[in-house]
Amino acid sequence: MTMKNTSSQKYTHFVHEEVSLTTTVTEKPSKKKASIEEVLSQANKHFTLSKNESGIAIPELLEALIKDAVAQSASDIHLFPRNQTVAIQYRIDGSLYMIGQLHENVWRALVVHIKVLGNLNIAESYLPQGGRFQKSLDTKNIEVRISTHPTNCGESIVLRLLGQKENFHHLSQIGFLPNLQKAIIKVIQRNEGLFIVTGPTGSGKTTTLYAILQTIQTPHLNIVTLEQPIEYRMKGVKQTEIQEDGKLSFEAGVRSLLRQDPDIILIGETRDTETAKMVFRATMTGHQTFTTLHTKTAQGVLQRLKDLDVPDTYVKENISGVLAQRLCRCLCHTCKKPHQFTYNNKTYKGFRPNGCKACRQSGYLGRLPIAEFLVFSKEKFENLPTIEEQIFFHIEKGNLFFEDIQSFLETA
C-alpha cells in the first residue's frame, strides 16, 4: 500500500497512560534538529495511520534514541511494553526518567531491528536473550549491550550504553575528600598487594578502578585486565573480555594473564572460589592486583573471602587495602534551596532539592562517592574521614540532601 502525501492527516497519538487522542497534524518541513519527543510522535503517527505503512525508518528511530540517551549521559535505555504502548525510560545518575511512549506497532518493528543488530533469534520471544552491537555517533563509538526478557505484556528490552567516556578520570576527579584520596594513592603506589573495591551494584566500582589505573599508569608498566564487560577502553592497557559462551572464564583468563609478564592485573570481579584463588595466586607471585567484590562494607569483604574459601593467612599477608563505596545523588547547584534539619537532637543547616531545566526538574544533577577505607598495613593513616564526617561535609557544602542519606548515615 502506497500512502499519498497530504498536508493534513488524522492519526491516533498515544500519550500518558495509554490515553488516545485524535489530532490533526499539519506537516511542515523543518531545518532544525528534531527532539526525541518529535521523533517518537512522528513514529507513532505513521504507524497508526496504517499498520502497513511507516513514515519514519526504524533504524533512524533507534539512532535517535541512542543519540538522545548519550547526550543526556544515560547509562541505559529501558523499553518495556504496557498493553498497547511501550514505555521508554533512561537511567541517568542511577534514577529512571520517563522519556515517552511508542505505539505497539512501532515496538514490534523496533524489536526485530534490535535483535537483528544483536544477532539474536527474532523468532524467540519467550526466553531471555543477550547480544551487542556497535554504533558510531559523531566522534564516539558506542557499544550497545542488549538484554531481552519476557513479560506478560511482551518482551522488555534494556540497552546498556558503553564506551561513552573517552577521557578517563584521574583519582583526584572522582570526588573523594583530600585525606582519603592521599591515603588511597599512598597504598596503590606500593606496587604490590591486592587492592579491593567493594560496594553494591551501580556504586561506581569500575570507574574508581579505572581512575586508579589512570593514576598509576606509565609507559613502563604492563597493565592487563580481565573484565565482563569492558566498560571503558583505555589506551596502553591490554584488556580482555570474558566470553558469555563460557569459552574464556575468569579462572582460565587469570591463568593466561599470568603468562603475559604483567606488572599490574585488574580482575573485573571476583565472583567464585576458583577466581579468588587465582587472584591471590597472582598477588602472591609479586603482581599488584586490583579487583571488585559485592559487599556493603569494607569489613564485609573479610567474610565474603571466607565464604570463597580463601585462607585467613592469605588475606592478612596479601591485601593492601579495601575501599567500600557507594554513590549519592548530588543536589542541583542551579536550583537547590536552603533547608534545616534535625539530627541527634541538633539542628543543622543544609539544602534541599527544588527542580529546574538544568536537572530535568528532578532537583539532582550528578553523583558523588561516600567511601570507607580499610588499610592492611603496620603504617598508620591519620585523619581518615569517617562516613559520617564525609556526609556532613557534603551536606554543609550543599552537595547532599540529608533525608536522602539519613538511613545510610544511621547504619554507618
C-alpha positions as CSV (number, residue, x, y, z in Angstrom):
1,M,0.0,0.0,0.0
2,T,1.3,3.4,-1.0
3,M,0.3,6.4,1.0
4,K,-0.3,9.7,-0.7
5,N,1.4,12.8,0.6
6,T,-1.1,15.2,2.2
7,S,-0.6,18.4,4.1
8,S,-3.1,17.3,6.8
9,Q,-3.5,13.8,8.2
10,K,-5.6,12.5,11.1
11,Y,-3.9,10.0,13.4
12,T,-4.2,8.4,16.8
13,H,-1.4,9.6,19.1
14,F,-0.9,7.7,22.4
15,V,0.1,9.8,25.4
16,H,0.4,9.3,29.1
17,E,-1.3,6.2,30.5
18,E,-2.5,4.7,27.2
19,V,-5.0,7.5,26.6
20,S,-5.7,8.0,22.9
21,L,-6.4,11.4,21.3
22,T,-7.4,12.1,17.7
23,T,-5.4,15.0,16.5
24,T,-4.9,16.8,13.2
25,V,-1.3,17.5,12.2
26,T,-0.1,19.8,9.5
27,E,3.2,18.5,8.2
28,K,5.8,21.3,7.6
29,P,9.4,20.9,6.6
30,S,11.8,21.9,9.4
31,K,15.5,22.5,9.2
32,K,16.1,22.3,12.9
33,K,17.1,19.1,14.6
34,A,14.1,17.1,15.8
35,S,13.8,16.5,19.5
36,I,13.3,13.0,20.8
37,E,9.7,13.8,21.6
38,E,9.1,14.9,18.0
39,V,10.8,11.7,16.7
40,L,8.6,9.5,18.8
41,S,5.5,11.4,17.8
42,Q,6.3,11.0,14.2
43,A,6.9,7.3,14.6
44,N,3.6,6.8,16.4
45,K,1.8,9.0,13.8
46,H,2.7,7.0,10.8
47,F,2.3,3.6,12.3
48,T,-1.2,4.4,13.5
49,L,-2.2,5.8,10.1
50,S,-1.7,2.4,8.6
51,K,-0.4,-0.9,10.0
52,N,1.5,-1.4,6.8
53,E,3.0,2.0,6.4
54,S,5.8,3.7,8.3
55,G,6.8,7.4,7.8
56,I,10.0,7.1,9.8
57,A,12.6,4.4,9.3
58,I,13.1,2.1,12.3
59,P,16.9,2.4,12.1
60,E,16.5,6.2,12.3
61,L,14.3,5.9,15.3
62,L,16.8,3.7,17.2
63,E,19.6,6.0,16.3
64,A,17.7,9.0,17.6
65,L,17.0,7.2,20.9
66,I,20.7,6.3,21.4
67,K,21.9,9.8,20.4
68,D,19.5,11.4,22.8
69,A,20.4,9.0,25.6
70,V,24.1,9.6,25.1
71,A,23.5,13.4,25.1
72,Q,21.8,13.1,28.4
73,S,24.6,10.9,29.9
74,A,22.2,7.9,30.3
75,S,23.7,4.6,31.1
76,D,20.7,2.5,30.0
77,I,17.7,2.7,27.8
78,H,14.6,0.8,29.1
79,L,11.9,-0.3,26.8
80,F,9.0,-2.2,28.3
81,P,5.5,-3.0,26.9
82,R,2.3,-1.9,28.7
83,N,-0.9,-3.1,26.9
84,Q,-1.0,-1.1,23.7
85,T,2.1,1.1,24.3
86,V,5.7,0.7,25.1
87,A,7.3,3.0,27.8
88,I,10.7,4.5,27.2
89,Q,12.9,5.3,30.2
90,Y,16.6,6.5,30.6
91,R,18.7,5.7,33.6
92,I,20.5,8.8,34.5
93,D,22.7,9.2,37.6
94,G,21.1,5.9,39.0
95,S,17.5,7.0,38.6
96,L,14.9,6.2,35.9
97,Y,13.3,9.0,33.9
98,M,10.3,8.6,31.6
99,I,11.0,9.9,28.1
100,G,8.0,8.9,26.1
101,Q,6.0,6.1,24.7
102,L,5.7,4.1,21.4
103,H,2.7,2.5,19.8
104,E,2.7,-1.3,19.9
105,N,3.0,-1.5,16.1
106,V,6.2,0.6,16.2
107,W,7.5,-1.7,19.0
108,R,7.2,-4.9,17.0
109,A,9.3,-3.5,14.2
110,L,11.9,-2.0,16.6
111,V,12.3,-5.3,18.5
112,V,13.0,-7.1,15.2
113,H,15.6,-4.5,14.2
114,I,17.3,-4.6,17.6
115,K,17.5,-8.4,17.5
116,V,19.0,-8.3,14.0
117,L,21.6,-5.9,15.1
118,G,22.5,-8.0,18.1
119,N,22.5,-11.3,16.1
120,L,19.6,-12.6,18.3
121,N,16.9,-15.1,17.4
122,I,14.0,-12.9,16.1
123,A,11.5,-15.8,16.4
124,E,12.2,-16.3,20.1
125,S,10.2,-14.1,22.5
126,Y,9.6,-16.4,25.4
127,L,13.3,-16.8,26.6
128,P,15.8,-14.2,27.7
129,Q,18.5,-13.3,25.2
130,G,21.6,-11.2,25.2
131,G,23.7,-9.6,22.5
132,R,25.5,-6.5,21.4
133,F,26.2,-4.1,18.5
134,Q,28.3,-1.1,17.8
135,K,27.0,2.4,17.0
136,S,29.1,5.3,15.7
137,L,27.8,8.7,16.9
138,D,29.8,11.7,15.7
139,T,33.2,11.1,17.2
140,K,32.1,8.4,19.7
141,N,31.9,4.7,19.2
142,I,29.2,3.3,21.4
143,E,28.9,-0.3,22.3
144,V,25.2,-1.3,23.0
145,R,24.6,-4.3,25.1
146,I,21.2,-5.9,24.6
147,S,19.2,-7.7,27.2
148,T,15.7,-9.1,26.4
149,H,13.3,-10.5,28.9
150,P,9.8,-12.0,28.5
151,T,7.0,-10.3,30.4
152,N,3.2,-10.8,30.5
153,C,2.8,-7.9,28.0
154,G,5.6,-8.8,25.7
155,E,9.4,-8.6,25.6
156,S,11.1,-6.0,27.7
157,I,14.5,-4.7,26.4
158,V,17.3,-2.9,28.2
159,L,20.1,-1.3,26.1
160,R,23.3,-0.7,28.1
161,L,25.4,2.1,26.6
162,L,29.1,1.6,27.0
163,G,32.2,3.4,25.8
164,Q,30.8,6.9,26.2
165,K,33.8,8.1,28.3
166,E,36.9,8.7,26.2
167,N,38.8,10.8,28.8
168,F,39.2,8.9,32.0
169,H,39.0,10.4,35.4
170,H,42.1,10.8,37.5
171,L,41.6,9.7,41.1
172,S,41.5,13.4,42.0
173,Q,38.4,13.9,39.9
174,I,36.3,11.1,41.5
175,G,35.2,13.2,44.4
176,F,37.0,11.7,47.5
177,L,37.9,14.0,50.3
178,P,41.6,15.0,50.2
179,N,42.8,12.9,53.2
180,L,41.0,9.8,51.9
181,Q,42.5,10.4,48.4
182,K,46.0,10.8,49.8
183,A,45.7,7.5,51.7
184,I,44.4,5.6,48.6
185,I,47.3,7.0,46.4
186,K,49.8,6.1,49.1
187,V,48.6,2.5,49.2
188,I,48.4,1.9,45.4
189,Q,51.9,3.4,45.0
190,R,53.4,0.4,46.9
191,N,53.4,-1.6,43.6
192,E,52.4,-4.8,45.4
193,G,49.4,-6.4,47.2
194,L,45.7,-6.8,46.4
195,F,43.5,-3.7,46.3
196,I,39.8,-4.4,46.5
197,V,37.0,-2.0,45.7
198,T,33.6,-3.2,47.0
199,G,30.0,-1.9,47.1
200,P,26.6,-2.7,45.7
201,T,25.8,-2.9,42.0
202,G,26.0,0.6,40.4
203,S,28.2,2.1,43.1
204,G,31.0,3.2,40.7
205,K,33.5,0.4,41.5
206,T,34.7,0.1,37.9
207,T,35.0,3.9,37.5
208,T,37.2,4.0,40.6
209,L,39.4,1.2,39.4
210,Y,39.9,2.9,36.0
211,A,40.8,6.1,37.8
212,I,43.3,4.2,39.9
213,L,44.9,2.7,36.7
214,Q,44.9,6.2,35.2
215,T,46.7,7.5,38.2
216,I,49.5,4.9,38.3
217,Q,49.8,4.1,34.6
218,T,53.2,4.8,32.9
219,P,54.7,3.5,29.6
220,H,57.0,1.3,31.6
221,L,54.2,-0.8,33.1
222,N,52.5,-3.8,31.5
223,I,48.9,-3.5,32.7
224,V,46.4,-6.3,31.8
225,T,42.7,-6.6,32.6
226,L,40.0,-9.3,32.6
227,E,36.5,-7.9,32.5
228,Q,32.9,-8.7,31.8
229,P,32.1,-6.5,30.1
230,I,34.8,-4.0,29.1
231,E,33.1,-0.8,30.0
232,Y,35.8,1.7,29.0
233,R,38.6,1.2,26.5
234,M,41.9,2.5,27.9
235,K,44.9,3.3,25.8
236,G,48.1,1.5,26.8
237,V,46.2,-1.2,28.7
238,K,45.7,-4.8,27.4
239,Q,42.1,-5.5,28.1
240,T,40.4,-8.9,27.7
241,E,36.7,-9.6,27.9
242,I,35.2,-12.7,29.4
243,Q,33.1,-14.6,26.8
244,E,29.5,-15.3,27.6
245,D,29.6,-18.7,25.8
246,G,32.0,-19.9,28.5
247,K,35.0,-20.4,26.2
248,L,37.0,-18.0,28.4
249,S,36.2,-17.9,32.1
250,F,37.7,-15.7,34.8
251,E,39.7,-18.6,36.2
252,A,41.2,-19.5,32.8
253,G,41.7,-15.9,31.9
254,V,43.8,-15.2,35.1
255,R,45.9,-18.3,34.4
256,S,46.6,-16.9,30.9
257,L,47.3,-13.4,32.1
258,L,50.0,-14.7,34.5
259,R,51.9,-15.9,31.5
260,Q,51.8,-12.4,29.9
261,D,54.6,-11.0,32.1
262,P,52.2,-8.4,33.8
263,D,53.2,-5.7,36.3
264,I,49.6,-4.9,37.2
265,I,46.5,-7.1,36.9
266,L,42.9,-5.9,37.1
267,I,40.2,-8.6,37.6
268,G,36.8,-7.0,37.0
269,E,35.1,-9.1,39.6
270,T,36.0,-11.9,42.0
271,R,32.8,-14.0,41.9
272,D,33.7,-17.5,42.7
273,T,36.2,-19.7,44.7
274,E,38.4,-20.6,41.8
275,T,38.7,-16.9,40.6
276,A,39.5,-15.9,44.2
277,K,42.3,-18.4,44.4
278,M,43.8,-17.2,41.1
279,V,43.6,-13.6,42.3
280,F,45.5,-14.4,45.4
281,R,48.0,-16.5,43.5
282,A,48.7,-13.6,41.2
283,T,49.2,-11.3,44.2
284,M,51.5,-13.8,46.0
285,T,53.7,-14.1,42.9
286,G,54.5,-10.4,43.2
287,H,52.0,-8.8,40.9
288,Q,50.0,-5.7,42.0
289,T,46.4,-6.8,41.7
290,F,43.0,-5.0,41.7
291,T,39.5,-6.5,41.8
292,T,36.0,-5.9,43.0
293,L,33.6,-7.7,45.3
294,H,29.9,-7.2,46.1
295,T,29.6,-6.3,49.8
296,K,28.1,-3.4,51.7
297,T,31.1,-2.6,53.9
298,A,34.8,-2.9,54.0
299,Q,34.7,-5.4,56.9
300,G,32.2,-7.4,54.8
301,V,35.0,-8.2,52.4
302,L,36.7,-10.4,55.0
303,Q,33.5,-12.6,55.5
304,R,33.0,-12.7,51.7
305,L,36.5,-14.0,51.1
306,K,36.0,-16.5,53.9
307,D,32.8,-17.7,52.1
308,L,35.0,-18.1,49.0
309,D,37.3,-20.4,51.0
310,V,40.3,-18.0,51.0
311,P,42.5,-18.8,54.0
312,D,42.9,-16.1,56.6
313,T,46.7,-16.1,56.2
314,Y,46.3,-15.2,52.5
315,V,44.0,-12.3,53.4
316,K,46.3,-10.9,56.1
317,E,49.5,-11.2,54.1
318,N,48.4,-10.1,50.7
319,I,45.6,-7.4,50.9
320,S,46.9,-3.9,50.8
321,G,43.6,-2.1,51.1
322,V,39.8,-2.3,50.8
323,L,37.7,0.6,49.6
324,A,34.0,0.3,50.2
325,Q,32.0,2.9,48.4
326,R,28.5,3.9,47.3
327,L,27.2,6.8,45.2
328,C,24.9,9.5,46.5
329,R,22.9,11.9,44.3
330,C,24.1,15.4,44.2
331,L,21.8,18.4,44.5
332,C,21.5,20.6,41.5
333,H,23.5,23.7,42.3
334,T,21.4,25.8,40.0
335,C,18.1,25.4,41.9
336,K,18.8,24.0,45.4
337,K,17.1,25.7,48.3
338,P,18.2,26.4,51.9
339,H,16.9,23.8,54.4
340,Q,17.1,23.0,58.1
341,F,17.1,19.5,59.6
342,T,17.4,17.8,63.0
343,Y,19.9,15.0,63.7
344,N,20.6,13.6,67.2
345,N,18.6,16.5,68.7
346,K,20.7,19.1,67.0
347,T,19.5,21.5,64.2
348,Y,21.7,21.8,61.1
349,K,21.6,24.0,58.0
350,G,21.7,22.4,54.6
351,F,20.0,22.4,51.3
352,R,17.0,20.6,49.7
353,P,16.2,19.7,46.0
354,N,13.9,22.0,44.0
355,G,13.9,21.4,40.3
356,C,14.8,23.3,37.1
357,K,15.5,22.8,33.4
358,A,19.2,22.0,34.1
359,C,18.3,19.0,36.2
360,R,15.2,17.8,34.3
361,Q,13.1,19.2,37.2
362,S,14.5,16.4,39.5
363,G,16.5,18.7,41.8
364,Y,19.5,16.5,41.3
365,L,22.5,16.5,39.0
366,G,25.4,14.0,39.1
367,R,26.6,11.8,41.9
368,L,29.5,11.6,44.4
369,P,31.1,8.8,46.3
370,I,31.0,8.2,50.1
371,A,33.6,5.7,51.0
372,E,35.1,3.6,53.8
373,F,38.8,2.8,53.5
374,L,40.4,-0.2,55.3
375,V,44.2,-0.4,55.2
376,F,46.1,-3.6,55.8
377,S,49.5,-2.5,57.0
378,K,51.5,-1.5,60.1
379,E,51.7,2.0,58.7
380,K,49.2,4.4,60.4
381,F,47.0,6.7,58.4
382,E,45.8,9.6,60.5
383,N,42.7,11.7,59.9
384,L,40.9,9.3,57.6
385,P,37.4,10.8,57.3
386,T,34.6,8.6,58.7
387,I,31.4,8.1,56.7
388,E,29.6,10.5,59.0
389,E,32.3,13.2,58.5
390,Q,32.1,12.8,54.7
391,I,28.3,13.0,54.7
392,F,28.2,16.2,56.8
393,F,31.0,17.8,54.8
394,H,28.9,17.4,51.7
395,I,25.7,18.5,53.4
396,E,27.3,21.7,54.5
397,K,28.7,22.3,51.0
398,G,25.3,21.9,49.6
399,N,26.1,18.7,47.7
400,L,23.8,16.3,49.5
401,F,20.2,16.3,50.9
402,F,20.1,15.0,54.5
403,E,16.9,13.0,54.0
404,D,18.4,11.1,51.1
405,I,21.2,9.7,53.1
406,Q,19.7,9.6,56.6
407,S,19.2,5.8,56.6
408,F,22.8,5.3,55.3
409,L,24.1,7.6,58.0
410,E,22.2,5.7,60.8
411,T,23.7,2.4,59.7
412,A,27.2,3.6,59.1
